[in-house]
Every structure is written in C-alpha cells, then in structure tokens.
C-alpha cells in the first residue's frame, strides 16, 4: 500500500453521523488524545512519505520499520508481540522487509527526521520558545517514568532527545503515546484478551461498526469470526454491539490503563490542562494539514 492509497482509504471524513467516542475525560486519556496526531506525523505526513520512499519502503513498511526500530534488531515475533493488535504474520513480514531495506539505526533516523520536519512545517507560526514551554514539563515527567513491561516505551526512552525543538516535541509526544499504548496492552493481557479480541472491543467501544477497524489490521475473516465467537461466549458482545457487560468490561480495561499512567499525570500536576489545550490545538493543525485521519473514531482507537 503506497501513501496516496493509504490516505485515500483512511483520511476521508466520516460521512455518517458521528457519536462522540466513549472515552472518558480523565487526565491520562485527554493527554493521549491530545498528542495522537502529533506523534503520528511519522506515519501520515509528506515528510514520512519521502523518508520511506527514499528507503524503498511503502506506507506499511515505513510505519512498522520506523515504530519498531526502537526495539533494536529483533525478530519479527518480538515486534508483533509489541504491536499487539495486528496480525502477527503481517507485522513480522513488514519488519523483515524494513530491515532488509536499511539498518535499524537508519530506520530510527528516518523516523526522527520525518517527525521533526513535519511538525516544523505544521507549526511554522509557533516559536521554538513556545514549543519548548510545552516540551520541558513533558520531559521532566517522562524521563523518570516506569517502563517495566513496556517494550516500545522502553525502547523510545533509551533514545537521546533530539536537539531540534520540533524534534523534541515529536519525541515527547511519541514517548507519551507509547507509554499509554504499552500500558493498554498490559491491561488487555491482564483482562484475558488476545490481540484481535482487544481490537474488537475497542472498535465497538469508541463507535466503529463491528469489524470496521479490526479488518484493517490484517486479520483473516476466519480469525475475526473466531474472536467474535469467543467474545459472545463470554457475554461481552451481543449481536453486533457491546453488551452491557461488555461495555462495563471495556470501561474497566480503560480504567486500568489510566491507573498505569497516573504517576505521569501526577508528575505533570497543574500543567495538565494547559498542555492538553496547547497540544490539542497543535494536533488539530496536523489534521487540517491532512497528515492525520479526521475520523474521531480513528483518533480514539489509535
């Protein structure tokens, strides 16, 4: 899949009526939603397309290669485990393609350059001092954050902070995003969910139609049907929607994810509201540029 094709599929506005995603306005969740487009410019932006294209990688290869590069030169099974909700064979194959195209260190460099260039372009009217005023409290809170059991967060935290102010903004938002993502995977595992079951519950929880989002993660129809059968047997899905028990169950997974991020929220203290407002406005600029899907369900689901 090339970048133009990916954008044509995922970056179209949702035409059907939109119900606000079922995401509670907890500080941890608000931070996550505020940074999502900023962190993901390394997937959707023109700069990401150029960096990947120069390396001979398409949209998916650039995404998997860049994001997984923080794990080091590992086997595809390790990457698939960290990515969690994608079909493992798809992720492993894309990782092998990316490693064959260029060294892991180069994949890391490509990703940082793309993030830096994209945010500098989107925030051209924002002074570096304003960027630093947002990054510094995030850095103070993120540097000591616990990364136990959080592979992508740990890998990202091991990398040096970029010298460029906009690069530091991308680094900070990506650290926050990966810490949240790893914490959520841990909560899903503790709740007895596998990757495909986690995806189905999340898509229904935020507002997607059944399998609308899960089907984009590489799973076969047979695997999706089997996962649905398991969720229905547990009483979590009723027909094509979450049951009342399923909604309570998924709310509990979200609460566990929030709890895992509470030390980070506590470290930010009174800065949370200011950071959410500023980061959220900058993320809206990313969406307006066409460098992140405008669908609120996609933003909520990750």
N, C-alpha and C positions, 0 to 999 in steps of 0.2 A: 504494500500500500504506500503510494507516494503522498507527499504533504498536501497537494491540492485535493486528492481524493479524500484524505482524512478530514480536511476542513469542510469539504462539501457534505460529508456524512454527519460530522459531529458539531459543526459550527453554525448550523441553521437554527434560527429562532424557533421555539416551540409554538406551533400554531393552535393547538388545542388549549382550552382554559387551564391555567396553572393554579394548583392549590399549594400554598406555602409548604415547603418541605417540613417534615415532622422533626425538626431539630430544635431542641430547647435552647433558650438564650443563656446558657451557662457561660461563664467567662472563658473556659477552655474551648468550648465549641465555637464561640464567637471569634476567638483568635484564629482557630483553624479555618473558618470560613473566610475570614478577612485576608488571609495570606495565600489561599489556594491559587488564584490566578497568577500572583507574583512569583510563586515558587515554580509554577508550571510553564513559564515562558520558555524554558529549556526544551519543551515538547512542541509547543504550538507556534512559536514566533518565526519570523523570517530569518532571524539570526540562527535559530536552531536548524531550520531547513538548509541553510547554507553550510553550516558546520557539518551536518550529517551528510549532505550531498558531496562535499569535498572529500569525505572519507569513504564514499561509496556505499553509504547506508541509506535506507529508506526511512519512512516515518517510524515504523515499529522498531526497526533495528536501532535507530538513533535513540529512541525512548529507552529501550531495555539496556542498550550498551551504556548510555550515559548514567542512568539511575543506578544500575548495578555496579558500575565501575568503583564505587566506594567500598565494595566488598573485597576488592582485590582480584587476583587471578584464580577464581574458584570454579568449581564445576557447576554446570547448569542446574543440577538438582538443588544446590545451595541458593542460587538466585531464585528459582521457582518457589522455594520454601519462604524466602523473604517477601516475594511479591504476593504470595498467598492466594489471591482470588482469581488469578489467571490460570488457564490450563497449563500444567507443568511442561508438557512437551513443546508447546508453542514458545514459552519463555526460554527453555533450555536451547532450542534451536536458534532463536534470535540472538541469544547471548553468544553462542558459538560463532555465528556469523559476524557479530561485532568484534569479538576477539581476533577473528581471522583477518578482519579489515585493518585493525591497528592495535597497538599495545594498550593495555589498560590505562597507563598514565596519560596517553594521548586522549583516550575517551574522557577522562576526568577534565583535562584541559579544554577539550571541545565544549563540554557542558558548562564549565565556568565562563568561558568566553561568550557563549550564547546567552547565558543569564545576564551577564554584565552588559553586553551590547543591547539586548532587548530592553532592559529596564532603563538604561541611559536614554534610549530612543523614546520610550513611552513617557518618561518623567523628565523630558528635556527642559520643562519650565520649573522644575523643582531644584533648588540649590543644593549642593552637596552638604552644606551645613544642616539643612532640613532633613536630608536623608540620614546623616549621622545622628541627629537628635532622636530618630526612631530606632536606628540600629543599636546604639550604645546600651540602652536598657535591656534590649533583647539579648545582646551579647553577655551582659553581666548575669542575666538569668539563665542563659543557655549553657555557658561554659561549664558550670559545675553540675549540670543536670544528670540524673542517673540514667545510664544507658544499658543496664543489666537486662538481658533478654531482648534487646532492641537492635538487631543487626544493621539495618540501614541508618538508624540514628547514630550508632556507634561508629560506623564507617565514615559518615559525614562529619562527625565531631572530631575525627582524627586528622582531617584535612586542615591546612592552615587557612586562616581568614584572608580573603583577597585584600590587596592594597587599595583597589578602586572602591569608592564609596558605594556605587551601584552594585558592584560585585559583592560587597559585604551585605547589602540589603538582600540580594538573592540568596546568599549563603545563610543568613539568619532565618529567612522565611522557609528555606528548604529544611534546615535543622528542625524548625518547629513542626513543619509538616510531617517529616519522617518520624519524629518522636511521637506525634499523635498517631500516625499510621501503625507503627510498631506496637504501640500500647493497645490499639484497637485489635490488632491481630492476636495479641496475647489474651485479650478479653474474650475474643471469639473462641480461641482454643480452650480456655477455661470453661466456657459455656457449652463445650461439647460439639462445636460446629466445625465442619471442614470448609475448605475454600469456597466451593460452589454454594453450599448452604448459607454461608455468611453473605455472599453476594446477593442471593435471592431475598433474604430477609431485609438487607439494606435497601435494595431497589424498591421493594414494596413499602418499606418504612418511610422513604423520602418522597414517594409519589409516582415512581415509574410504573408502567403496566408490567404485568408478570413476564419475566424473561426479556424485557425490552433492553435492559442493560447487561444482564448476565450473558446474553447471546453474543455480546461484543467482546467477551473475554476469552474466546477460543474454545469454549466447551462444546462437546458434541450434543446433538439432540437427545441421545440415549443417556448421557451423563446428567443432563438437566432434568430429564424425566425422572431418573432415579433419585436425584436430590429432592425433587418435589414430593415424591412418594414418601421419602423419609421425613420430610418436614410435616406433611399431612398426618403421618402416623404419630408424630409427636404432638399433634394438635396445634401446631404453630401457624399453619396455612390452612385456610378453609376456602375451597374452590380456587379462585384466582387472586385472593387477597389475604392479608394477615388476619388471623383470628384475633379475638380479644386477648387470648392468652399469648398469641404471637406478638402482638403489639407490646404487651407488658414485658415479655421476654426480651424483645429487642431494645426496649427502653432500659432494661437492666444492663444489657451489654454496653449501651451508651454511657450509662452512669459509671460503670466500671472503667471505661476509657477515660472519662472525665477525672475520676479519682486518681488514676495513674499520672495525670498531668497536674494535679493540684500543687505539688511543690513548685512547679514552674509558674503557675498562676500566683502563688504566694510570693515568689521572688519578684514578680513584676509589680505587685502591690497596687498602689493608686494609679500607676501608669496604664493599667489595662484598658480603660475606656478611651483614653487619648490614643493609644496605639491602635485599637480596633477601628476607631473613626478614621485615622490617617491611612492605615494600611488598607482599609476597606475602600476609601476613595481612590487610592492608587490602583487597587485591583479593578475597580470599575473602569479606569482608564485603559487597562490591559484588555478588558473585554471589549470596550469601544473600538480599540485598535484592530480587533479581530484575532487576537492572539490567545484567546481562551473561549471555550464554548459559552454562549449566552444562556443556555438552558440552566435554570436554577436547580433542577434535579441533578444534573451532571456535577455542578459545583458542590452540592451537598454530599453526593456519593463518593467523589474522589476519582 
